Amino acid sequence: MRIAGAVRLGVSALLVAVTGCTSGEGPAPGRGAAASVPSYEAPADAPDFCSRLASVAELGRLPVSIGTLAAGRDVEARAQVSGVVRELRGVLADVRSEGGHAGLVAALDGLVHALGEVGDGPLPDPVRGAVTAGLEQVDVQAQPTCGFPA
């Protein structure tokens, strides 16, 4: 995964963490797990929304929250997911106002919707799958425009 704060986790770490979380697989990851933070500098020709997408602060904690919610009810993890939704809505508004990025608008809209379906836990498999698919689509759509590091 190369988008936003997920850049900080590496290309596949976020997707592995999200897709590998099921309620029947051991304990949830620890809270506040930190990741390496390589900085993203937008290419000169990248739209402004790329920097905003890259700076979605809570996205890097998403695997921990999804893992926690897959294991059971957790209000703090749900609140973190809600924070990601709020930030992504702002990015989505920026992308829409820029114009010409219909695929990214659709991908962000789908991810925001999928994350909006996340409850307090436990997290159903279809919702986890929708979040994973949404993250993948945002990655596919944002990468060519924003040039996030692989």
Sequence and secondary structure as in RCSB ss.txt:
>XXXX:A:sequence
MRIAGAVRLGVSALLVAVTGCTSGEGPAPGRGAAASVPSYEAPADAPDFCSRLASVAELGRLPVSIGTLAAGRDV
EARAQVSGVVRELRGVLADVRSEGGHAGLVAALDGLVHALGEVGDGPLPDPVRGAVTAGLEQVDVQAQPTCGFPA
>XXXX:A:secstr
  SGGGGGG TTHHHHHHHT  TTSSS   TT           TTS HHHHHHHT GGGGGHHHHHHHHHHS  H
HHHHHHHHHHHHHHHHHHHHHHH S HHHHHHHHHHHHHHHT  SS   HHHHHHHHHHHHHHHHHHHHHH    
